[in-house]
Structure formats: C-alpha cells, structure tokens
Amino acid sequence: MTLKKILCVVLGLAVCVSMTGCGNQNKGRTEDGRIAISTSGWPDPDSPNYPKAQEREQGFEEANPDVDLTGDTWTFNLQTFYPKAESGTLPTIYRCNFTEIQRIIDGEYAADITDVLKKRGYEGKFTKKVEDVISKDGRIYSFPMSTYILGLAVNMDLFKAAGLVDADGTPKQPKDWFELAEFAKQIKEKTGKDGFVMPTMNNAGGWIFTVIAWSFGAEFMKQDEDGKWIATFDSPECAEALQFIKDLKWKYDVFPQNTLIDNNGTAEYLATGKAAMMLASGTVGTQMATYSINPDSLGMMAIPAGPKRYVTLLGGDTRAIRDDATEEQIDACIRFLEYTGNGYDIDESGKKALEDTMQQNKEHGAVIGIRSLSPWNEESAKQKFQNELIEKYANVSPNNVRLYNEFLDDEDVEVQPEEPICAQDLYGVLDNCIQNVLGDKNADCAELLKKANSDFQTNFLNNF
C-alpha cells in the first residue's frame, strides 16, 4: 500500500459517512442499489445557473434510472486538490487542466478508464495529440471536454483606426513576432493606445511566454537516460525570446505602463480598447462577455511565426475520475458526460445541453463565431453539431474571425502541448523573469534565465 493509500484510509475515516467518502465510494452504490456518482463544479443554490443544473440532474437520472447523481460545488485548484485527494473526498468525477493531468496520473489520483471507453466505442476517436496528453503507457486516464490552441485576438476598432484592416473587413495578419511589434508601434502612433498586452502574473505570463519561446527555438526541459528531468531554458534561444518581450516595453513602447497584469486584466485591456492585441484561445469570445464588448469590435487570427518555428500551444479542459471508482461508476460518469453533450457522438439531450449553453453565453454578451479545436477526429457528430450552432448563433462578422477559424485546420503550424511536468511551477518562475525585464530596462535576460533555470531545477524538478 502506498503512502497515499494509507493517508486516504486514515484521513478518510472521518468523512466516510458522506456520499463522497471512501467507504461509500468504494462500495459504489446507494442504499437503494443505484450507482452513486458525484461531479465537481456544481453551482451554489443561490446561483442563477442552479435551476438549469438541477434540471440537467433530473433529466440525466430519468434517462439513467440506475444512477444517483450528486452535485459537488468544489472546483479544481491546486491548493485544495491534494488534501481532498489524500483524504478520499474528491467527487467521483472532477475537472482539471491539461497541465495537471500527468501529475494527477502519477500520483494515482485518476482511474484508468481505457476499458470502459473501449466498451463505449471510443477507441480511435481522440486526436493523437490529445490522446497523448490524457494517457500514460498506452492507458487513458481522463476524458477531454474541450481543447484549444492559442491565436492572436485583436481590437478591431484600433486596427481600423491604424489602417490595419483589408477592404473586406479582415484584419491584417502579422506574419511573425517582429511584424507584430511593428503593427503594435503603428497602432500606438495612430491611436495613442497600447499595441500589445500580455499577462505577467499568477502563472499566466509564463504560460504565454512558453509558446513565444518555443517559436524562437527554446526548450524548457528534457528527460535524461535515467528518467531525471533537466531544466534547459538557460539558453540563447530563450534569452532572445525574453529580449523580444523586453523590447515591446523599452524599444517599441507598445506595452501598458502598468506591467502587473493578470489574465482577466489583459482581456479588459483588449475589450475596452486600451490595447490592440493579445494572445488568446478561441474561448476569448466568452471571456469578452464580462466587459460588454460590441461583438464586431473583436477579431481573431493565427498566431505569428517565430524565427525558428511556427508553433502554437495546445491546452484544454478534461475530466478525471477518482482512482477508487468502480467500473460501473466509471461507466456512469462517461454516460453523464455524454448526456451533457461532451461525447464523440451526440443525442438529443446532448444537443439540447449544448444549445442551451450557446444561448446562455450569447444572452450574457459573449462573442459567438469563433470555432474551437476539437479533441475528436474529423468524423465526430458532436463537433459537427457544435460548428452548426456557432454559425446559427454567430453575432460577429465572419471576416473578423476567419483567419483564426482557418488557422485551426492549418497543417503547417506545429501544435505542442504544455510542458510535461511542473508546468504551473515553471510558469511562476517565468513570471518573475517577465516582470523583471518589463520593470527594468537594464535587466540582463541571460542572467535572469540562468538563475530561473537553476531555481526551477532545484525547487521543482529535483523533487519530482
């Protein structure tokens, strides 16, 4: 028995009387014999989304009378995940990001769902790049809900004012990072607004920086023959990428004066016309709803190329299932995901769930019209229906977002998943480097990365 399992037994004794405790989860059934599952991310009773969630729960149980579904309001974050995992109080099915799934698999917190997926017809249905992220040693440990690749979001009003829009309304595409800097400079000169913004804190800056650095030829880590992970970003290529970020502030003068910005802050800058460009995924349209943007003020296009590679970052949202779940619980969880419109195929209940979400997003002010990368192969009925919904509910000019929608099918771009281990820790270390070069025009990029590389190796990779 591993230390983790021992802790689960000891710490879980106090909570085993609940639906989500170890005892009942191991048994896997309620007193009346139904399969017991719980799911994370359930809205609070006072949330406007609660009635819809309750309606969905009732509909699922009516369609699956052998299952008892319980909503759990806990949402994934690293501070609370590990205590809940160790004490055996995780919901049966829980959300996590692509960045964390390998660590969760290695910690034995996720069930092997391969056999159940095969029985339900999922073999060969995932794209290879996505299956690589959710698997280990040929076995699958989580169920992808959505995937994305980073592109370039733009404020169309600022692009028009700077003369960077074609006659048909399509925003001009910067072919590489250096042309992006020139675009940003032109926007600043024509409008007085900042040409480019990126996050610099809460790990978001490091996350964005990795894809820029990859395109300059940088690598962040490698595994040696003994399986040990070695930090490798103390390199000229990574220093060149960091120098580019520094130049946006001190050479081109296109970065906001406030250099401490989180991910929501960058969206606010773009939506309110304070800045013209930022890196974003196809979900940026939903993010814009918070700021009441005019849909036609948003544009979306391909990510610029780097001097060494044309590459973008693959990320996503996935669902893992508790490692102690029974096979019938795993099956019930997959049935619930299918019911809510997240499977490869889609039935009427799934279509209704997706359309309800699309309508709700539009009512709340989301920009509709930007497609998303699919975790499924091209024959997925779910993905075809989702694209039909995007066309049906679109409220943005097609030419505003055409370059990004075409980018999703561009075979010339490399699609790279996030770093394989300690990704969030890496992002935090890189945040510090970014803040330094934006705050000090005399900062030495190579020296900053040398120290960051050493710190990341000592504090994180050596402990993995």
Secondary structure, 3 states (H helix, E strand, C coil): CCHHHHHHHHHHCCCCCCCCCHHHHHHCECCCCCEEEEECCCCCCCCCCHHHHHHHHHHHHHHCCCEEEEECCCCCCHHHHHHHHHHCCCCCEEEEEHHHHHHHHHCCCECCCHHHHHHCCCCCCECHHHHHHCEECCEECEEEEEEEECEEEEEHHHHHHCCCECCCCCECCCCEHHHHHHHHHHHHHHHCCECCCCCCCCCHHHHHHHHHHHHCCCCCEEECCCCCEEECCCCHHHHHHHHHHHHHHHCCCCCCCCCCCCHHHHHHHHHCCCECEEEECCCHHHHHHHHCCCHHHEEEECCCECCCCCEEEEEEEEEEEECCCCHHHHHHHHHHHHHCCCCCCCCHHHHHHHHHHHHHHHHCCCCCCCCCCCCECCCCHHHHHHHHHHHHHCCCCHHHHHHHHHHCCCCCCEEEECCCCCHHHHHHHHHHHHHHHHHCCCCCHHHHHHHHHHHHHHHCHHHC
